[in-house]
């Protein structure tokens, strides 16, 4: 008995998904070129949780960190630590870390509401 070919599919035409994806990515790239940095700034300021979620999603799930100190002898490590401490001390004396800010009076908190 001869094989009967399957009935024609009435689904999406072959290659349409790739064309759609290609068109979408081209449009996205054009929009990114025009607005990318501004949108990032707006999201960071107005929706910091969303901004953080996006940044975290771009990070690799697992990172391998190789260290050059793993192969160093103890005396070499001691020398490196001492050199880093001296450099840190010199940097702190040259320009100590300072956090600048200004106080603002808050008038709409629960501690400022009239007592019952």
C-alpha positions in Angstrom: 0.0 0.0 0.0 1.5 3.4 -1.0 2.3 6.0 1.7 -0.2 8.8 1.8 1.4 12.2 2.4 0.1 14.1 5.5 -2.5 16.7 4.9 -1.3 20.2 4.3 -0.8 22.2 7.5 -2.8 25.3 8.0 -0.4 26.7 10.6 2.1 29.5 10.1 4.1 29.6 6.9 7.6 28.1 7.0 10.2 30.7 8.1 7.7 33.2 9.3 8.9 32.9 12.9 12.5 33.8 11.8 11.2 36.7 9.8 9.2 38.0 12.8 12.1 37.5 15.1 14.5 39.3 12.7 12.1 42.2 12.2 11.6 42.5 15.9 15.3 42.5 16.7 15.9 45.1 14.0 13.2 47.4 15.4 14.5 46.8 18.9 18.1 47.7 17.9 16.9 50.9 16.2 14.9 51.9 19.3 17.9 51.0 21.5 20.2 53.2 19.4 17.8 56.2 19.8 16.6 55.8 23.4 18.7 53.1 25.2 20.7 55.2 27.6 17.8 57.4 28.5 15.5 54.5 29.2 18.1 52.8 31.4 18.5 56.1 33.4 14.7 56.4 33.8 14.2 52.8 34.9 17.1 53.1 37.3 15.6 56.2 38.9 11.9 55.4 38.8 11.9 51.6 39.2 15.1 50.6 41.0 13.8 47.0 41.7 13.2 46.5 37.9 16.6 47.9 37.1 18.2 45.5 39.6 16.3 42.6 38.3 17.5 43.3 34.7 21.1 43.7 35.8 20.9 40.5 37.8 19.4 38.6 34.8 22.4 39.6 32.7 24.9 38.2 35.1 26.1 34.6 34.6 24.5 32.1 37.0 27.9 30.8 38.0 31.2 32.5 37.9 34.6 31.0 38.1 37.2 33.3 39.7 40.8 32.2 39.3 43.3 33.8 41.6 47.0 34.3 40.9 47.6 34.0 44.6 46.6 30.3 44.6 50.1 29.4 43.3 52.1 31.8 45.5 54.2 30.7 48.4 53.5 31.9 51.9 56.4 34.3 52.0 55.2 35.8 48.6 51.7 36.2 50.0 53.1 38.0 53.1 55.0 40.4 50.9 52.0 41.1 48.7 49.8 41.7 51.8 52.3 44.1 53.2 52.7 46.0 49.9 48.9 46.3 49.6 48.6 47.6 53.2 51.2 50.2 52.6 49.5 51.3 49.3 46.1 51.5 51.1 47.6 53.5 53.9 49.2 55.9 51.4 46.0 56.3 49.5 44.0 57.0 52.7 46.4 59.7 53.8 46.4 61.3 50.4 42.6 61.4 50.1 40.5 59.9 52.9 37.1 58.6 52.0 34.3 61.1 52.8 30.6 60.7 52.4 28.9 64.0 51.7 25.2 64.6 52.2 22.7 67.1 53.6 19.9 66.6 56.1 16.4 67.2 55.1 13.5 67.6 57.5 10.7 65.1 56.9 7.2 66.2 57.7 5.0 63.5 56.5 6.1 60.5 58.5 4.1 58.6 61.2 6.2 60.2 64.0 5.0 63.6 62.9 1.3 62.9 63.0 -0.7 64.4 65.9 -1.3 62.2 68.9 -4.8 61.0 69.6 
